[in-house]
Amino acid sequence: MLFDFVSTITAGIGAAGLVLIVDRLTGRRLPKGIVPAIAGLAMIAFTLWNEYSWADRVRGAYPDSAAVTFRNERRDFWRPWTLVVPVTTRMTIVEYGPDADLPPNPGPDYRYARISLIERWNPVYAVTTLYDCAKGRRIDGVAAGTDPGTIDPAAWHVLDPQDPGLQAACNGGSDG
């Protein structure tokens, strides 16, 4: 959050500096209030860009095989631009396949995946998950090398067949 603040102030100072240079080059013909107005507009523009692009920038840091399975979008009255276009505040990314640095799958019907819960300005919470693709269920936090047959059936979470995480891990789903 501190970096966002510093970056916003820097954008305003940079824009003000450019306007001052243009003012000097034109023989001081620009209106007197243009420098603070442009600085303010630059800070607002940077804030909007930063709020609406952070999720895509974070997604870009993950391998291509990862899939965004959930985006939480919010509309807040104190950010009036979100009333027009909601902003993403949280998302879930499922990493799977060889790029994800996961344990080998324990069988043909099972897939390891890493679910990353990402919220703006908060640490990423990631958990390794085992999906049972044949039965449409998953278990979180399972240790590598665990035989799925030894897991208590009550510990599994039964999923909807259209669950985005299940689709991503078992069928190589794409960003949703």
Phi and psi in degrees as a GROMACS rama.xvg file:
@    title "Ramachandran Plot"
@    xaxis  label "Phi"
@    yaxis  label "Psi"
@TYPE xy
-63.0034  -40.2889  LEU-2
-64.187  -36.5504  PHE-3
-62.4091  -43.5831  ASP-4
-62.9478  -49.1262  PHE-5
-62.4497  -41.2968  VAL-6
-64.7079  -38.6334  SER-7
-65.6208  -45.3695  THR-8
-62.3043  -41.5598  ILE-9
-62.3932  -40.2668  THR-10
-61.8409  -41.9353  ALA-11
-64.9305  -44.2105  GLY-12
-65.1283  -41.8618  ILE-13
-62.3115  -44.4741  GLY-14
-65.1289  -41.0225  ALA-15
-62.2692  -40.917  ALA-16
-61.5866  -42.0273  GLY-17
-64.127  -40.8005  LEU-18
-65.9708  -38.5222  VAL-19
-62.7245  -39.5897  LEU-20
-64.2007  -45.7174  ILE-21
-62.0192  -39.427  VAL-22
-60.9828  -43.6671  ASP-23
-64.9749  -42.7746  ARG-24
-67.4573  -25.3953  LEU-25
-95.735  10.1582  THR-26
73.4776  34.1834  GLY-27
58.7125  46.506  ARG-28
-96.3162  -5.73042  ARG-29
-77.272  150.887  LEU-30
-59.8429  152.271  PRO-31
-62.4155  -36.8666  LYS-32
-86.7867  6.5464  GLY-33
-70.3836  -34.625  ILE-34
-63.323  -54.0769  VAL-35
-65.9491  -31.9929  PRO-36
-64.7888  -45.9633  ALA-37
-67.0513  -38.806  ILE-38
-61.1794  -44.3018  ALA-39
-64.0495  -43.4224  GLY-40
-63.5727  -38.4527  LEU-41
-64.3441  -40.3542  ALA-42
-67.084  -40.0177  MET-43
-65.2857  -43.9708  ILE-44
-62.0166  -42.2167  ALA-45
-64.5677  -41.7796  PHE-46
-60.9021  -44.4923  THR-47
-62.7732  -46.9031  LEU-48
-59.4262  -44.773  TRP-49
-64.1775  -42.039  ASN-50
-68.391  -38.2012  GLU-51
-88.4624  -14.2997  TYR-52
-107.602  -8.53771  SER-53
-60.3307  -39.663  TRP-54
-65.4636  -41.974  ALA-55
-68.5476  -34.7524  ASP-56
-67.6075  -40.2132  ARG-57
-65.9146  -43.5057  VAL-58
-58.3283  -37.5653  ARG-59
-64.3703  -19.5532  GLY-60
-81.1857  -11.8005  ALA-61
-93.7099  157.912  TYR-62
-61.8058  157.93  PRO-63
-60.7693  -27.0148  ASP-64
-73.3492  -16.4901  SER-65
-71.5416  152.796  ALA-66
-131.097  135.842  ALA-67
-79.6999  118.394  VAL-68
-105.431  -10.3278  THR-69
-157.241  137.561  PHE-70
-131.794  127.357  ARG-71
-96.7643  119.7  ASN-72
-110.416  139.675  GLU-73
-124.91  152.194  ARG-74
-123.287  123.137  ARG-75
-126.806  136.222  ASP-76
-66.4251  -27.7342  PHE-77
-78.9835  -8.04258  TRP-78
-123.007  81.7111  ARG-79
-58.8419  -25.2285  PRO-80
-66.6404  -23.7587  TRP-81
-74.7925  -15.7837  THR-82
-71.3073  -26.4118  LEU-83
-85.4825  -52.0294  VAL-84
-129.603  113.891  VAL-85
-63.7537  152.08  PRO-86
-107.646  142.572  VAL-87
-76.1763  126.119  THR-88
-110.776  -24.0058  THR-89
-145.442  156.798  ARG-90
-157.227  162.005  MET-91
-120.796  130.377  THR-92
-119.224  131.813  ILE-93
-106.802  119.766  VAL-94
-100.5  137.954  GLU-95
-152.524  171.428  TYR-96
81.8495  -174.394  GLY-97
-65.351  -26.2793  PRO-98
-75.4224  -12.3826  ASP-99
-88.467  -4.45676  ALA-100
53.4967  57.4696  ASP-101
-114.329  163.259  LEU-102
-63.0802  158.803  PRO-103
-63.8104  145.67  PRO-104
-65.088  136.553  ASN-105
-77.3533  -3.1772  PRO-106
179.898  171.941  GLY-107
-65.7078  -25.7257  PRO-108
-96.7913  2.59032  ASP-109
-117.755  143.223  TYR-110
-137.625  130.892  ARG-111
-82.9027  144.787  TYR-112
-148.925  159.257  ALA-113
-114.719  122.743  ARG-114
-97.7235  121.388  ILE-115
-108.44  121.36  SER-116
-97.7606  116.74  LEU-117
-120.86  127.962  ILE-118
-130.693  139.42  GLU-119
-58.402  135.537  ARG-120
66.7316  17.3977  TRP-121
-129.634  156.829  ASN-122
-65.2093  152.344  PRO-123
-78.5067  133.698  VAL-124
-108.058  118.938  TYR-125
-121.698  141.283  ALA-126
-136.71  135.742  VAL-127
-80.6833  132.936  THR-128
-128.135  145.495  THR-129
-111.214  122.785  LEU-130
-100.156  136.109  TYR-131
-100.088  97.9603  ASP-132
-67.1895  -33.5677  CYS-133
-69.9273  -36.5933  ALA-134
-103.747  -0.0354895  LYS-135
62.6328  53.1746  GLY-136
-145.695  167.552  ARG-137
-146.036  158.045  ARG-138
-133.675  135.368  ILE-139
-95.5635  148.407  ASP-140
69.1864  26.8364  GLY-141
-79.8661  141.588  VAL-142
-77.0257  148.217  ALA-143
-60.3968  140.821  ALA-144
85.745  -0.891655  GLY-145
-69.6685  131.983  THR-146
-77.1532  117.73  ASP-147
-56.8475  -26.179  PRO-148
-69.0265  -18.6271  GLY-149
-92.3752  -3.63034  THR-150
-80.6533  134.434  ILE-151
-57.7607  125.281  ASP-152
-56.604  -28.3722  PRO-153
-72.2532  -16.5927  ALA-154
-79.7211  -18.507  ALA-155
-74.8257  144.514  TRP-156
-98.5495  116.854  HIS-157
-76.4547  132.949  VAL-158
-113.814  155.509  LEU-159
-66.4816  140.157  ASP-160
-58.3633  -21.9475  PRO-161
-95.7215  9.81809  GLN-162
-55.58  126.85  ASP-163
-60.4854  -36.2424  PRO-164
-66.2549  -42.8993  GLY-165
-62.7363  -44.0248  LEU-166
-62.427  -42.145  GLN-167
-65.6788  -47.977  ALA-168
-70.5243  -39.6457  ALA-169
-92.9099  -30.1614  CYS-170
-117.852  7.11734  ASN-171
65.662  45.1489  GLY-172
-59.642  167.312  GLY-173
-114.513  177.196  SER-174
-56.8358  134.574  ASP-175
